[in-house]
Amino acid sequence: MRKNIHPDYHTITVVMTNGTEYQTRSTYGAAGDKLNLDIDPMSHPAWTGGNQQLMDRGGRVSRFKKRYEGLGI
């Protein structure tokens, strides 16, 4: 195996959007750096179950619903 090809793996601090912090190991930055998140599981709709909108481009969603309306889904 080749030597000195792997990045340095060290401890960093991750700062969530609400200000909470936790320690983890990463190849990001240098040892002791802080990683400030713009999006995290506490605030992003993908994790919090926020509103979801379907884009009906060209009537695809309405055609799908019309085609399968009798299946009881």
Secondary structure, 3 states (H helix, E strand, C coil): CCCCCCCCCEEEEEECCCCCEEEEEECCCCCCCEEECCCCCCCCHHHHCCCCCCCCHHHHHHHHHHHCHHHCC
